[in-house]
Amino acid sequence: MLPENGSDASVAVDGSSWRRIATIARNTFREAVRDRVLYNLVLFVLLLTVSAIFLGAASASQDAKIIVDLGLSAMLLFGAFIAIFVGVGLVYKEIDRRTLYVIFAKPVGRGEFLVGKYLGLCLTLAVNVVVMGAGVSLVLLGVQGGSTPLAARLWPAVALIYLELMILTGVALLFSSFSSPILSALLSLAVFVIGHFSVDLKTMGASLDSAAARVFFDGLYYLLPNLSNFSYITPAAYGIMPPADHVLTVLLYALIYIAVLLAGSALIFTRRDFK
């Protein structure tokens, strides 16, 4: 059984609690660096550079749009890979190495532990997203001879991608709080894929004759995150920036959804028995 200190799911908003959360977040980020998670940036830059060379030779007029489309899509996929496959291991690795017992022997609540782990991985993703976004901008500037408005106009789409990855990290953390890493990864991947087609789920449910099927698909639509709201890749490739009200709406949606995910994770994790 775990010590008494690790049994509290709540996260008190006092100075000492935030210091403990910040410490766990820093350690999680350092662990990600030690595990070479950030090495995917090298692969991303190489992929983007080689693609830019071939695109520059193949198309003189559409290369900038294709680079933005390819770069932002790769950024989303690389980030989703980290959010899912690193996120599902945040809790399991501590259990497997039995360091969880050492952590909870100190005055650290389970809620603080989960929030710290979550913020640490979000920090890792932030570094990835910023570096990848800078890589796309630099490649654009190189291909366009040092001047293109797309290099600046793509950043709102980058911010929306990061919000989506924050939600996906919370989903992975929720599943990992009660399930095995493999099942958690599969479930998180399913949420990622279905979340981009959630509008189609509602449309499909409305077209069915069965009332039970309509209820089922409507339930999935409202329960799962609508990740299509964060997809602004194609408009960004044409230099179209998302409206300010859209950004504020999806930001509020993301914060509420993340808060629910973290609260659910803490509640489940508190009731979990470690032996």
C-alpha positions as CSV (number, residue, x, y, z in Angstrom):
1,M,0.0,0.0,0.0
2,L,1.1,3.6,-0.6
3,P,1.8,6.0,2.2
4,E,-0.9,8.2,3.5
5,N,0.6,11.3,1.8
6,G,-0.2,10.0,-1.7
7,S,-3.9,9.5,-1.1
8,D,-5.2,13.0,-1.7
9,A,-6.6,13.7,-5.2
10,S,-7.0,17.4,-4.6
11,V,-4.5,20.0,-5.6
12,A,-4.5,22.9,-3.1
13,V,-3.6,26.2,-4.7
14,D,-1.1,27.3,-2.2
15,G,2.6,28.2,-2.8
16,S,4.0,24.9,-1.5
17,S,1.7,22.9,-3.6
18,W,2.6,24.8,-6.8
19,R,6.3,24.4,-5.9
20,R,5.9,20.6,-5.7
21,I,4.0,20.6,-9.0
22,A,6.7,22.7,-10.6
23,T,9.4,20.3,-9.3
24,I,7.6,17.3,-10.8
25,A,7.1,19.1,-14.1
26,R,10.8,20.0,-14.3
27,N,11.8,16.5,-13.6
28,T,9.4,15.1,-16.2
29,F,10.9,17.5,-18.8
30,R,14.4,16.5,-17.9
31,E,13.5,12.8,-18.1
32,A,12.0,13.4,-21.6
33,V,15.3,15.0,-22.7
34,R,17.3,12.1,-21.2
35,D,15.0,9.7,-23.1
36,R,15.9,11.5,-26.3
37,V,12.3,12.5,-26.9
38,L,13.4,15.8,-28.4
39,Y,15.5,13.9,-31.0
40,N,12.4,13.7,-33.2
41,L,13.2,17.4,-34.0
42,V,16.2,16.3,-35.9
43,L,14.1,13.9,-38.0
44,F,11.5,16.6,-38.5
45,V,14.0,19.2,-39.8
46,L,15.7,16.7,-42.1
47,L,12.3,15.6,-43.5
48,L,11.3,19.2,-44.0
49,T,14.6,20.2,-45.6
50,V,14.7,17.3,-48.1
51,S,11.0,17.9,-48.9
52,A,11.7,21.6,-49.6
53,I,14.5,20.7,-51.9
54,F,12.4,18.4,-54.0
55,L,9.4,20.7,-53.9
56,G,11.5,23.7,-54.9
57,A,12.6,21.8,-58.0
58,A,9.2,20.5,-58.9
59,S,6.9,23.5,-58.3
60,A,7.8,27.1,-58.4
61,S,4.4,28.5,-57.6
62,Q,2.9,26.0,-55.1
63,D,6.0,25.1,-53.1
64,A,5.3,27.5,-50.2
65,K,1.7,26.2,-49.7
66,I,2.9,22.6,-49.8
67,I,5.7,23.3,-47.3
68,V,3.3,24.8,-44.8
69,D,0.7,22.0,-45.3
70,L,3.4,19.3,-45.0
71,G,5.2,21.0,-42.1
72,L,2.1,21.6,-40.0
73,S,0.8,18.1,-40.7
74,A,4.1,16.6,-39.7
75,M,4.1,18.8,-36.6
76,L,0.7,17.4,-35.6
77,L,1.7,13.8,-36.2
78,F,5.0,14.1,-34.4
79,G,3.4,15.9,-31.5
80,A,0.6,13.3,-31.3
81,F,3.2,10.5,-31.2
82,I,4.9,12.2,-28.2
83,A,1.6,13.0,-26.5
84,I,0.3,9.5,-26.8
85,F,3.3,7.2,-26.4
86,V,5.1,9.3,-23.8
87,G,1.9,10.4,-22.1
88,V,0.7,6.8,-21.4
89,G,4.0,6.0,-19.8
90,L,4.1,8.9,-17.4
91,V,2.4,6.9,-14.6
92,Y,3.4,3.4,-15.6
93,K,7.1,4.1,-15.7
94,E,7.0,5.4,-12.1
95,I,5.1,2.3,-11.0
96,D,7.4,-0.1,-12.9
97,R,10.5,1.4,-11.5
98,R,8.8,1.6,-8.0
99,T,9.8,5.3,-7.7
100,L,6.1,6.1,-7.1
101,Y,6.5,4.8,-3.5
102,V,9.5,7.2,-3.0
103,I,7.5,10.1,-4.4
104,F,4.4,9.5,-2.3
105,A,6.5,9.0,0.8
106,K,7.0,12.7,0.6
107,P,4.3,15.3,1.1
108,V,3.1,15.0,-2.5
109,G,-0.6,14.4,-3.3
110,R,-1.6,12.2,-6.1
111,G,-3.3,15.1,-7.8
112,E,-0.1,17.2,-7.6
113,F,1.8,14.3,-9.0
114,L,-0.5,14.0,-12.1
115,V,-0.7,17.7,-12.7
116,G,3.1,18.0,-12.5
117,K,3.5,15.1,-14.9
118,Y,1.0,16.6,-17.3
119,L,2.7,20.1,-17.2
120,G,6.1,18.5,-17.7
121,L,5.0,16.7,-20.9
122,C,3.2,19.9,-22.1
123,L,6.5,21.8,-21.6
124,T,8.2,19.1,-23.7
125,L,5.6,19.5,-26.4
126,A,5.9,23.3,-26.3
127,V,9.6,23.1,-27.1
128,N,8.9,20.6,-29.9
129,V,6.1,22.8,-31.4
130,V,8.1,26.0,-31.2
131,V,11.2,24.5,-32.8
132,M,9.2,22.8,-35.5
133,G,7.3,26.0,-36.2
134,A,10.6,27.9,-36.5
135,G,11.9,25.2,-38.8
136,V,8.9,25.6,-41.1
137,S,9.3,29.4,-41.1
138,L,13.0,29.2,-41.9
139,V,12.4,26.7,-44.8
140,L,9.7,29.0,-46.2
141,L,12.1,32.0,-46.0
142,G,14.8,30.0,-47.7
143,V,12.6,28.8,-50.5
144,Q,10.9,32.2,-51.0
145,G,14.2,34.1,-51.1
146,G,14.0,35.6,-47.6
147,S,10.5,37.1,-47.7
148,T,7.0,35.6,-47.4
149,P,4.0,36.5,-45.3
150,L,3.3,32.8,-44.7
151,A,6.2,32.6,-42.4
152,A,4.4,34.7,-39.8
153,R,0.8,33.8,-40.7
154,L,1.3,30.1,-39.9
155,W,1.8,30.7,-36.2
156,P,-1.8,30.9,-35.1
157,A,-2.3,27.5,-36.7
158,V,0.7,26.3,-34.7
159,A,-0.9,27.5,-31.5
160,L,-4.1,25.6,-32.3
161,I,-2.0,22.5,-32.9
162,Y,-0.4,22.9,-29.5
163,L,-3.9,23.2,-27.8
164,E,-4.9,20.0,-29.5
165,L,-1.8,18.2,-28.3
166,M,-2.5,19.5,-24.8
167,I,-5.9,17.8,-24.9
168,L,-4.4,14.6,-26.3
169,T,-1.9,14.5,-23.5
170,G,-4.7,14.8,-21.0
171,V,-6.5,12.0,-22.7
172,A,-3.4,9.8,-22.6
173,L,-2.9,10.6,-18.9
174,L,-6.6,9.7,-18.1
175,F,-6.3,6.3,-19.7
176,S,-2.9,5.6,-18.2
177,S,-4.4,6.3,-14.7
178,F,-6.3,3.1,-14.8
179,S,-5.1,1.0,-17.8
180,S,-2.0,-0.7,-19.2
181,P,0.3,1.3,-21.5
182,I,-0.7,-0.7,-24.7
183,L,-4.4,-0.3,-24.1
184,S,-4.0,3.3,-23.1
185,A,-2.1,4.0,-26.3
186,L,-4.7,2.3,-28.5
187,L,-7.5,4.2,-26.8
188,S,-5.7,7.5,-27.1
189,L,-5.0,6.9,-30.7
190,A,-8.7,6.1,-31.3
191,V,-9.7,9.3,-29.6
192,F,-7.2,11.2,-31.8
193,V,-8.6,9.7,-35.0
194,I,-12.2,9.9,-34.1
195,G,-11.8,13.4,-32.7
196,H,-11.0,14.7,-36.2
197,F,-14.2,13.1,-37.6
198,S,-16.6,13.9,-34.7
199,V,-18.8,16.1,-36.9
200,D,-19.2,13.1,-39.3
201,L,-20.3,11.0,-36.3
202,K,-23.2,13.3,-35.6
203,T,-24.1,13.4,-39.3
204,M,-23.9,9.6,-39.5
205,G,-26.1,9.2,-36.4
206,A,-28.7,11.6,-37.8
207,S,-28.9,9.5,-41.0
208,L,-29.6,6.3,-39.2
209,D,-33.1,4.9,-38.6
210,S,-32.3,3.3,-35.2
211,A,-32.9,5.5,-32.2
212,A,-30.3,3.6,-30.2
213,A,-27.7,4.2,-32.9
214,R,-28.4,7.9,-33.0
215,V,-28.1,8.1,-29.3
216,F,-24.8,6.2,-29.4
217,F,-23.2,8.4,-32.1
218,D,-24.5,11.6,-30.5
219,G,-23.0,10.5,-27.2
220,L,-19.6,10.0,-28.9
221,Y,-19.9,13.4,-30.5
222,Y,-20.5,15.2,-27.2
223,L,-18.2,13.0,-25.1
224,L,-15.1,12.9,-27.3
225,P,-13.1,16.1,-28.0
226,N,-13.9,17.8,-31.2
227,L,-10.4,18.0,-32.5
228,S,-11.5,19.3,-35.9
229,N,-12.0,22.7,-34.2
230,F,-8.2,22.9,-33.9
231,S,-7.4,22.0,-37.4
232,Y,-6.4,25.1,-39.4
233,I,-3.7,23.6,-41.5
234,T,-5.2,24.0,-45.0
235,P,-6.3,27.6,-44.5
236,A,-2.8,28.4,-43.0
237,A,-1.2,27.1,-46.2
238,Y,-3.1,29.8,-48.1
239,G,-2.1,32.5,-45.6
240,I,-5.5,32.6,-43.9
241,M,-5.4,33.2,-40.2
242,P,-8.2,32.0,-37.8
243,P,-10.5,34.7,-36.5
244,A,-9.9,36.0,-33.0
245,D,-13.2,34.8,-31.7
246,H,-12.5,31.3,-33.0
247,V,-9.2,31.2,-31.2
248,L,-10.8,32.4,-28.0
249,T,-13.6,29.9,-28.3
250,V,-11.3,26.9,-28.8
251,L,-9.0,28.1,-26.1
252,L,-11.8,28.1,-23.6
253,Y,-13.0,24.7,-24.9
254,A,-9.5,23.3,-24.5
255,L,-9.0,24.6,-21.0
256,I,-12.4,23.3,-19.8
257,Y,-11.8,19.9,-21.4
258,I,-8.3,19.6,-20.0
259,A,-9.6,20.5,-16.5
260,V,-12.2,17.8,-16.7
261,L,-9.6,15.3,-17.9
262,L,-7.2,16.1,-15.1
263,A,-9.9,16.0,-12.5
264,G,-11.1,12.6,-13.8
265,S,-7.5,11.3,-13.9
266,A,-6.9,12.5,-10.3
267,L,-10.2,10.9,-9.1
268,I,-9.4,7.5,-10.7
269,F,-5.7,7.6,-9.6
270,T,-6.7,8.3,-6.0
271,R,-8.9,5.2,-5.9
272,R,-6.2,3.0,-7.5
273,D,-4.6,0.5,-5.2
274,F,-0.8,0.0,-5.6
275,K,0.6,-3.2,-4.1
